[in-house]
């Protein structure tokens, strides 16, 4: 019987994978904020501006993806099939097992606040860690970069393992990150942009 990776993992759950997925999946938000603060206090204003500009561009690309191709996550298909359930809401899906392990409903509470059920494509959970790793490498701290790489790979895996994204969603998120990086690096390295670039940096930093 042919099945997706999400369906396979749904039938072959692992305590180790539950811990890895749950522990790292949530880092998609705090890690970029922490890294931004590190850049700020390290007086790396230009790198900080590039970092957040890339995040903005990638988010815009992701939002366009949500509008052009609204897609349900794997957990939705497993629960509702091909039926359109307008009141389906959001679900912690496989991440709820991590909540049960630690006795705190972190993911259940987080996803209860969500309103976009059909926003699985692209996976911005996959995009943000890539951007983080790239600028961490430019920053030059090998320990931070190593931590962010582990987090990135774990998030990619956790997105599929926890039934929040298909592999294609993750790949689309990676593409958003790559395009965001290309656009950002193209903008900030053009001579005409440097004239106002320094003014913006000095104003906000």
N, C-alpha and C positions, 0 to 999 in steps of 0.2 A: 504494500500500500504506500503510495507516494504521500509525503507530508512535508510541511515546511519545518524549518529549524525550530520555530516557535512551538509548533505542535509537538515536535519531538521532545523539547525540553519540558513542555507541559505534562508529558507522560513520564519523564525521567528527571524528577527533581532531586536536588542534592543540597544537603545542609551547608556544605562548603561553598557552593555556588550562591546559595541564598545569602550567606554572610558577605561574600565578596561583592555581589551585586548591590546589596542594601547599603553596605558601608561606603562604597565609592559613588554610587549613582547620585547621591545627594550633593556630592562635592562640585557638581557642575556650576553651582551658583556661588558658594563661598570662596572657592579657590581663585576665580578671576578677581573677585573683590580684594582678597588678601594680596594677590600679586600686584594689583593696581596700587595698593597702599605701599607695598614694598618699593615699587618704582617711584612713587611720589616722595617717600622719605629718603630715597637714594639719589634724589635730584636728577632722575632720568625723565625729565619732562617730555622730551621729544618722543622717546620710546613709549611713554604712557599715552600720549596723544595718539600715536599710531595704533596702539593696542586697542583703545576704546573706539577709534574710528573704524577699525576693522570689525569690531563687534557690531557696531551700528550698521555697517554695510551688509554684513552677513545676516543680521536680523531682518533687514529690508528684503533681502533675497528670500529668506525663509518665509516671511509674511506673504510675499508674492506666490510662493509655492503653495501655501495654505489656501489662497484664494483660487488659484488656477487649478489645483488638483487636491480638493478636500478628500482625505483618506482616513478610514477607520483603522484603529490599532488592532493588533492580533486578538487581544482579550475581547474586543467587541465582537469579532467574527466568531470566536469560540462560544460566546454567550448568546448572541442573537442571530448568527448566520448572516444571510443576505438580506434580512429584514431591516427596514429603516425604523429604528427605535428613537423617536425624537426626544424622549425623556430619559434616555440611557444615562446621561450624566458622564462622570468620569470614574475611573476605578484605579486603585493601587495595584490591582492584578497580582502578579507574582511577588511584588515588593511587600505585600501585606504579610508574607511569611517572615520577613525580617522584622516587621513590627511585632509579630507574635513572639519572636525569639528574644527581643530586648524588652518586651512588655510595655512599649510606648508606641502609640499609633501615629508615628511621624508621617509616614507616607499616606495613610488613610486620611489624616486631617489635611494634608497638603493637596491631595487630588480631589478631596471633597470641595475645595475652593475653585477648582477648574471649571471652565464653561465650554471649552472647545473640544468636543468629543472627536471631531473629524480633523484633527491637526497632526496626524502621525507622519505625514510626508511634507517636507523633509524633517528628519530628526535633528533638532538644534542641540539636543543633548550630545549628539555626535560631533556637531560642528564646533561648539565652544571649546572643548578640550584641545582640539587641533590648533586653534588660534592661540590658546594658552601655551601650549608646548612650543610653538614657533617663536613667540616673543620671549619666552623663558630662555630659549636657546640664544636669542640675540642679546639677552641680558647677561648671559654667561655664567649663571650659577648652576653647576652640574647637579647639585643635590636637589634643588628645586625642580630642575628639568626631569630628573629621574623620577621624582614623586609624581609629577604631572603626567609623565608617560604611563606610569602604572595606573594612575587614575583614568587616563584616556582609554586605554585598552580595556580596563574593567568596566567602564561605562558603556563602551561599544558592546561588550559581551552582555552586560546586564540589561541593556535595552532590548536585546533579542530574547535572552533567557527569561526575563520577567514578563514577557508578552506585551511589552509596550510598543515595540517597533519590529517591523520585518527587516531583513537584511537590506532590502532595497531602500528603505527609509533611512537607514544608517549611511548607506553609500550616498544618498542624495544630500544628507547633512554634511558629509565630508566634502562634497562638491561645493556646497555653499561656503564652507570654510576656505577652500582653495580659491574660489572666485573672489571672496572677500579679501583674501591676502593679496591676490594679483592686482585687484583694483586699488587697494590701499597703497601697496608699494609703488604702483604706477603713478598715483596721485602725488604722494609725498616726495617722490624723487624727481619730479618735473620742476624745471627752473622757475616757471611762472608761478608755481604754487608756493615756492619758498618765500616769496615776498610777503604774503599774508600769513604764512604758516607760523613764523616766529612771533608775529603779533598776537595770534590766537593763543599760542603756548604761554607767552608772558602774561596775557590777560587772565587766563584760567588757572595758572600755576603760580 
